[in-house]
């Protein structure tokens, strides 16, 4: 049965999708990124900025990660986390900031970044003596990546996009 509340939910979802497309197009124009949309539309995948509302990604499959003009295939949200962390860690200043952040941020019962995998349910090795906990659902994993790890070290992820199976 169609209700006003159901219509409002659909309306909000459509508005979020339009906002994401508008943001994507304006950032492409600002960054002068060419060819990404054509390349992705051939696969019929949708492009979202990594900072897009993470709850919208729940139940969806990532197919690619775009850093500026560079696109790489990914198949899981854990791979998205891994590739972004690898890119971040490759910068010497950000590596030092990540090392300084170890054991200072925690989830409910587990440490999110640590110098050892013990105590983590699904640790991901980022570098020597740098592990991240990745046993979270998609929205939580992305929230932790962006807001608990990358924001505190001031890593700019504004030019990172994820392609998602339509």
N, C-alpha and C positions, 0 to 999 in steps of 0.2 A: 504494500500500500504506500502510495506516495504521500509524504507529509511535508510540511513547511521545513521541518528540521532536516529531512533528507535533501530537499532542494538547496538549503543553505550549505550543507556539507559539499554537495557537488559544485555549487557556485564558488566556494572557497578553494576547492581543488583546482578549478579552471583558472581562477585568479592567480594562484601560486604558479601554475604552469606558464601562464602568460608573463608573469613577472620574471620567471627564470629565463624565458626566451628573450625578453626585452633586455635583461641584465647581460645575458650572453652576447647579444648583438651589439650593445653599446660598448662592452669591454673589447670585443673584436675590433670595432671601429677605433677605439682609443689605442689599442695595442697594435693596430694595423696587421692583424692576423688574417692571412688569406688562405683559402683552400681547405680549411678544416671542415667547414660545414658541408662542402661538396663531398669530401672524402667520407665523412660519417653518414651523410644521407644516403649514400650508395648502399650502406649496410642496414639502413632503416633504424639506426640506433638514435637515441635522444642524447643530447649533450647538456650537461649541467655543470655549473661551477661547483667545485668540491665543497664550497661553503653553503651550497643549497641546503634547504631544510632536510636534515638527515633522516627524519622520520619518513619522508617520501621515498627513500631508497629501500625501506624494509620490504623484503620479498622480491626485490628486483635484482637482476644479474648484471654486474659490471662487465663491459666488453673491452674497454680501453681507457687509458689514462693519457691526458694531453698536458704536456708542459710546454707552454708557448706554442712552437711549431712542431715539437717532437711528440709523436704518438707511439705508445707502446701497448701491446695487448695485456690485459689482465682478465682473470677468470673468477676471482673471488674478492670480497671486500678486504680480506686479510692481505691479499696481494696488493691492493690499493694502498693499504696501510704500510706495507713493506716497501713498496717503490717510493712512496713519498718520504718515508724515514731514511731510506738509502740516499736519496737526493739531498735531503737536509743534512745528513751526517757527512756527506762528501765535502761540505763547506767547513773549513778548519775552525772558524769562529763558532759556527753552530754545533760542531762536534763538542767543543769545549763546553758550550752552554748545556748541551744534553748531558754530558758527564757530570756537570755541576747540579743538574736537576735530579739525578738518580737518588732514589730513596726519599725524596722530598714530596712526592705526590703519590697518593694512595687511592685505591678504589674503596669499596666497602670493607673488604677484609684482606685485600692483596695490594702489594706495591705495584704501581703501574710501570715505573722505570727502576731498574736495579742493576747492580754490578754482577749479579749472579741469577741463574734461573730458579734456584730453590725458592719455594713458597709461591711460585706462579703455576697456574693451572695449564696454560698454553703459552709458554714463553717463546718470543721471537728474538733471535740474536741479531742485533743491529750492527755491533762492532765488538771488538775485544772488551770485555767487562761492561757491556751495555746491552741489556735485555729489556724487552717490553712485553707486558701482559696483553694478550690478544683474545682472551676467551670472553668475548662480549657479543651481543647482538649487533646488527649493523648500525643502528642509530647511536648506540652507546660507544661503539668502536670509533666511529667518525667524530663524535663529540670529544672523546678522550684525545684522539689524534690532533684535532684542530685547537680545541680550547684548553686542554690540560697540558699538552706537550708543546705544540707549535706556537701558540699565542705567548706563553711565558718567555720563550726564547726569541720572540719577535721574528719568526720565520714568515716570509711573505708567500702566501699560497693563493694570492688573488689571480694569478695566471695559470692555475691548475684546474683542469676540467676532467670530468669523468663521463664516459659514454656508457649508456645503459641500454640493454636490450629493450626494444619497444614492445 
